[in-house]
Amino acid sequence: MISVVIPTYREAETIEPTLRRAAAALEKAGEAFELLVVDDASGDGTAERAESLQKELPVRVLRRRGKRGLATAVVDGWAIARGEVLGVMDGDLQHPPEVLTQLAETLRQTEADLVVASRYCSDGGSNRWPWWRRIGSAAATHLAATVLPLRLADLTDPMSGMFLVRARALEGVKLEPLGFRTLLEVVGKGKIASSREVSYVFERREQGRSKLGARQCAEYLLHLGRLARSTGQVRDWARYALVGLAGAGVDLAVLVGLVAAHWPVALAAAVAIQLAILSNFFGNRWWTFSRHASGQLGRKLVCYEKVCAPGAGLNWLLTLVLLHAGWPLVGAAGAGIVADGAVNLSLNIPSIWRIWGPRSASKRENHGSSLTAA
């Protein structure tokens, strides 16, 4: 059985079509199911409308006092769920309920522990979103992949609010999500051996107002920090930073030494940067990511060189430009190193860490990618 939790707060206008379409989608998939509406004292009749469908559909309603948040609503709903598969989706039709068919079929046909509806697979997307929402979503997704690169390496949409997970993957796991991103908690703490993604189009809200605000953004950042600590990635980050500082020292020391030996500055800078890259690679291999360091040394080094190339190029160019402008050698090289680090930190961390990260059986499916809400 699949138990799908639908957290609600003032969704009276959309809850009935959401439930009817979700039920039809799961029936089409041939799955036994239940729909669990967890309502935070909406006061607009949301819970009552859901309860009015109980004679027609397998719907249960959990009423909670006060506005306690989406993430805790999901956990409370799962706590009373009867299914061996747990799911979640919004009740405002931004998640097309028809995608449940593809999620259920993909889970049934594979050994995956988790199937996620993704906006970032091919043919997925966000319908009629303003540019600032698209930029904000992309930034939040990249930030999550940067803070938790090993856990989220195989997901294109770790911010998704629509997914199915096998209950066995959460056995013995204490879920303490903060804010509204339950998937981060599931992937961060759950026993997820493999995952799949199904593309879909996220719809723009037609009724009501978005619940995303400054508080939710702050909770998201705090949640990422908590997960980084609980998953041990804070330790990995500390090691990664120390290796990076050592690499910066190698860069400066080699550059100064070669220039003192009368090497051309351009060649000396190139050699220094390359030796720093090798220092960082082997330092991370032997220390930061030692548990994933077996085999494929050549392939990993080539991948690392490719990912680091843009930052290294900027480092070399900025160093020469500043030297030409009259900067002292150490100051120019230091500025180049800072620029190099900024590029890697802001853009390349997920790719860099993925080189050493464990490879799961994660795959992306494109079934139902053209589905949108009616």
C-alpha positions as a printed Julia matrix, in Angstrom:
374×3 Matrix{Float64}:
   0.0    0.0     0.0
   1.07   3.56   -0.73
   0.31   6.2     1.89
   0.46   9.72    0.45
   0.48  12.6     2.93
  -1.0   15.9     1.77
  -0.2   18.74    4.22
  -2.76  21.53    4.06
  -3.3   25.02    5.35
  -6.22  26.9     3.83
  -6.5   24.76    0.72
 -10.31  24.52    0.66
 -10.53  25.5    -3.02
  -8.09  22.87   -4.25
  -8.22  19.97   -1.81
 -11.13  18.13   -3.47
  -9.69  18.12   -7.02
  -6.31  17.22   -5.54
  -7.73  14.18   -3.76
  -9.85  13.04   -6.7
  -7.0   13.32   -9.18
  -4.5   11.7    -6.81
  -6.86   8.78   -6.27
  -7.37   8.37  -10.02
  -3.61   8.44  -10.62
  -2.9    5.73   -8.04
  -5.78   3.61   -9.28
  -4.32   3.87  -12.78
  -1.01   2.6   -11.39
  -2.86  -0.39   -9.95
  -1.76   0.3    -6.39
  -3.63   0.03   -3.12
  -3.41   3.41   -1.45
  -4.59   5.85    1.18
  -4.55   9.64    1.15
  -3.71  11.31    4.45
  -4.67  14.97    4.75
  -2.82  16.65    7.62
  -4.5   19.98    8.25
  -3.12  22.74   10.47
  -6.4   24.24   11.67
  -7.08  25.95    8.35
 -10.39  27.41    9.43
 -11.62  27.68    5.83
 -13.22  24.26    5.58
 -10.24  22.37    4.14
 -10.48  19.49    6.61
 -14.27  19.32    6.29
 -14.11  19.1     2.5
 -11.55  16.31    2.71
 -13.71  14.42    5.22
 -16.75  14.77    2.97
 -14.98  12.51    0.43
 -14.33   9.65    2.84
 -17.32   7.66    1.59
 -15.97   7.79   -1.97
 -12.2    7.7    -1.52
  -9.69   6.16    0.93
  -9.09   9.46    2.68
  -8.13  10.06    6.29
  -7.8   13.45    7.93
  -5.48  14.38   10.78
  -6.31  17.73   12.36
  -3.56  19.58   14.19
  -3.93  22.64   16.38
  -2.25  25.75   15.1
   0.04  26.31   12.12
   2.88  23.91   12.85
   4.52  23.67    9.44
   4.64  21.47    6.37
   7.61  19.31    7.3
   6.25  18.24   10.69
   2.87  17.6     9.05
   4.54  15.07    6.75
   6.24  13.31    9.67
   3.0   13.22   11.69
   1.15  11.83    8.69
   3.72   9.12    8.11
   3.5    8.18   11.79
  -0.1    7.0    11.29
   0.36   5.67    7.75
  -0.47   2.05    6.99
   1.53   1.67    3.79
   4.93   0.15    3.17
   5.52   3.05    0.8
   5.29   6.62    2.08
   4.72   9.67   -0.07
   4.06  13.38    0.02
   2.66  16.02   -2.32
   1.16  19.5    -2.06
  -2.56  20.08   -1.81
  -2.66  23.2    -4.01
  -2.28  21.5    -7.43
   1.22  22.86   -7.96
   2.21  19.21   -7.95
   0.13  17.58  -10.74
  -1.43  14.55   -9.01
  -1.13  12.54  -12.25
   2.62  12.27  -11.65
   1.81   9.79   -8.87
   1.16   7.18  -11.58
   4.72   7.39  -12.86
   6.19   7.59   -9.36
   4.33   4.43   -8.28
   5.15   2.52  -11.47
   8.84   3.44  -11.27
   9.04   2.34   -7.65
   7.31  -0.95   -8.45
   9.5   -1.7   -11.46
  12.83  -1.0    -9.75
  14.61  -1.75   -6.5
  14.87   1.95   -5.7
  14.23   3.11   -2.16
  13.24   6.59   -3.31
  11.51   8.04   -6.38
  11.46  11.82   -6.71
   9.41  14.07   -8.98
  12.01  16.41  -10.48
  11.68  19.76  -12.22
  15.23  19.5   -13.51
  15.18  16.26  -15.47
  14.79  16.61  -19.23
  11.31  17.91  -20.12
  10.69  18.99  -16.53
  10.32  22.57  -15.43
   8.27  25.22  -13.68
   5.26  26.62  -15.48
   4.81  30.41  -15.63
   7.27  31.15  -12.85
   8.68  34.7   -12.67
  12.4   35.0   -13.27
  13.16  35.73   -9.62
  11.47  32.5    -8.49
  13.5   30.51  -11.01
  16.75  32.09   -9.86
  15.84  31.58   -6.21
  14.94  27.93   -6.77
  18.13  27.24   -8.71
  20.22  28.96   -6.03
  18.57  27.0    -3.21
  19.07  23.73   -5.11
  22.74  24.5    -5.76
  23.24  25.51   -2.13
  21.82  22.2    -0.91
  24.07  20.26   -3.28
  27.04  22.35   -2.09
  26.42  21.87    1.64
  25.52  18.16    1.31
  27.38  17.12   -1.87
  27.86  13.46   -1.04
  24.27  12.89    0.03
  22.66  14.8    -2.82
  25.07  13.94   -5.64
  22.53  11.86   -7.56
  19.47  14.11   -7.28
  18.75  16.94   -9.7
  15.93  18.3    -7.54
  16.69  17.87   -3.81
  14.16  20.62   -3.11
  11.27  18.59   -4.5
   8.17  18.3    -2.34
   6.72  15.31   -4.22
   8.22  11.85   -3.81
   7.71   8.25   -2.68
  10.02   6.42   -0.29
   9.96   2.87    1.02
   9.12   2.82    4.71
  11.94   0.35    5.37
  14.46   3.06    4.41
  13.26   5.15    7.35
  13.05   2.41    9.98
  14.82   3.51   13.15
  15.45   6.98   11.72
  14.37   9.99   13.75
  13.13  12.59   11.31
  13.37  16.17   12.57
  12.79  18.34    9.5
  12.77  22.08    9.84
  10.82  24.29    7.48
   9.32  22.72    4.4
  11.98  20.51    2.75
  11.26  17.0     3.99
  13.21  15.37    1.15
  16.47  16.8     2.49
  15.8   15.09    5.82
  14.9   11.81    4.15
  18.0   11.74    1.94
  20.26  13.07    4.67
  19.25  10.57    7.35
  17.44   7.76    5.54
  18.93   4.45    4.39
  18.65   5.31    0.71
  20.67   2.79   -1.28
  19.33   3.87   -4.68
  16.97   6.44   -6.1
  15.16   7.38   -9.3
  13.72  10.6   -10.65
  10.62  11.24  -12.76
  10.38  14.56  -14.56
   7.34  16.8   -14.23
   6.24  20.41  -14.65
   5.66  22.34  -11.43
   2.57  24.5   -11.76
   2.1   28.08  -10.64
  -0.3   28.59   -7.77
  -3.74  29.66   -9.01
  -5.54  30.06   -5.68
  -4.29  31.37   -2.37
  -0.85  32.7    -1.56
   2.54  31.06   -1.4
   3.7   30.18    2.11
   7.33  30.82    1.24
   8.75  33.8     3.14
  11.76  35.05    5.06
  11.09  32.69    7.97
  10.98  29.65    5.67
  14.24  30.71    4.03
  15.94  31.05    7.42
  14.63  27.65    8.49
  15.98  26.16    5.28
  19.48  27.44    5.98
  19.32  26.2     9.57
  18.07  22.82    8.38
  21.02  22.48    5.99
  23.41  23.29    8.82
  21.83  20.7    11.1
  22.01  18.04    8.39
  25.64  18.84    7.63
  26.43  18.24   11.3
  24.31  15.1    11.74
  25.6   13.45    8.54
  29.24  14.1     9.39
  29.81  16.45    6.48
  30.99  19.21    8.81
  34.03  17.01    9.54
  34.58  16.45    5.82
  34.27  20.18    5.2
  36.88  20.92    7.85
  39.3   18.47    6.27
  38.56  19.82    2.8
  39.28  23.37    3.99
  42.59  22.37    5.58
  43.66  20.58    2.41
  42.74  23.7     0.43
  44.83  25.9     2.71
  47.77  23.54    2.28
  47.32  23.74   -1.49
  47.38  27.52   -1.3
  50.66  27.29    0.59
  52.09  25.02   -2.1
  51.02  27.49   -4.8
  52.7   30.46   -3.1
  55.86  28.62   -2.07
  56.49  27.1    -5.51
  55.76  30.36   -7.32
  58.11  32.39   -5.13
  60.83  29.73   -5.4
  60.63  29.43   -9.18
  60.6   33.2    -9.71
  63.65  33.45   -7.42
  65.29  30.84   -9.67
  64.65  33.19  -12.62
  61.81  31.24  -14.22
  59.46  33.28  -16.43
  56.57  34.4   -14.23
  53.88  33.03  -16.54
  55.47  29.56  -16.58
  56.23  29.65  -12.86
  52.61  30.54  -12.05
  51.29  27.74  -14.27
  53.57  25.15  -12.63
  52.72  26.4    -9.12
  48.98  26.21   -9.77
  49.27  22.72  -11.23
  51.28  21.46   -8.27
  48.67  23.0    -5.93
  45.93  21.13   -7.79
  47.84  17.87   -7.38
  48.41  18.65   -3.7
  44.69  19.2    -3.2
  43.75  16.08   -5.15
  46.01  13.7    -3.26
  45.36  15.41    0.08
  41.62  14.93   -0.36
  42.09  11.4    -1.65
  44.2   10.28    1.27
  42.43  12.21    4.02
  39.11  13.94    3.3
  37.65  11.16    1.18
  39.83   8.25    2.26
  36.79   5.97    2.65
  36.06   6.37   -1.07
  39.67   6.35   -2.26
  39.9    2.88   -3.77
  40.67   2.41   -7.47
  40.21   4.58  -10.56
  42.99   7.01   -9.64
  43.61   8.11  -13.21
  39.95   8.72  -14.03
  39.39  10.68  -10.84
  42.45  12.84  -11.44
  41.34  13.66  -14.98
  37.86  14.59  -13.73
  39.37  16.72  -10.96
  41.62  18.56  -13.41
  38.66  19.32  -15.68
  36.48  20.63  -12.87
  39.28  22.79  -11.45
  40.39  24.18  -14.83
  38.17  27.35  -14.86
  39.3   28.44  -11.4
  42.93  27.61  -12.19
  42.77  29.63  -15.39
  41.35  32.6   -13.5
  44.05  32.23  -10.86
  46.83  32.31  -13.47
  45.36  35.22  -15.44
  44.59  37.39  -12.4
  48.05  36.8   -10.97
  49.71  38.01  -14.18
  47.36  40.99  -14.57
  47.97  42.19  -11.03
  51.72  41.73  -11.38
  51.61  43.85  -14.53
  49.65  46.46  -12.57
  52.48  46.69  -10.06
  51.31  44.38   -7.28
  53.95  42.48   -5.31
  54.33  38.83   -6.26
  52.81  37.36   -3.09
  49.87  39.79   -3.16
  49.07  39.07   -6.81
  49.34  35.32   -6.32
  47.24  35.51   -3.14
  44.48  37.36   -4.99
  44.56  34.73   -7.72
  44.27  31.94   -5.16
  41.3   33.64   -3.48
  39.54  34.05   -6.85
  40.26  30.4    -7.7
  38.82  29.26   -4.37
  35.75  31.45   -4.78
  34.98  29.89   -8.17
  35.3   26.36   -6.82
  33.35  27.11   -3.65
  30.46  28.87   -5.39
  30.16  26.75   -8.53
  32.08  23.5    -8.41
  31.73  21.87   -4.98
  29.05  19.35   -6.0
  31.12  18.28   -9.01
  34.37  18.13   -7.05
  32.94  16.06   -4.22
  31.07  13.79   -6.61
  34.45  12.62   -7.94
  35.02  10.81   -4.65
  31.42  10.25   -3.61
  29.82   6.79   -3.57
  27.99   6.11   -6.81
  24.45   4.89   -6.26
  22.13   3.29   -8.76
  20.28   6.55   -9.18
  18.68   7.05  -12.55
  16.36   9.57  -14.09
  13.13   8.66  -15.75
  11.26  10.85  -18.2
   7.85   9.21  -17.9
   5.07  11.72  -17.74
   7.38  14.64  -18.25
   4.77  16.64  -20.13
   2.17  16.38  -17.4
   0.82  19.65  -16.05
  -2.07  20.51  -13.81
  -5.38  21.01  -15.52
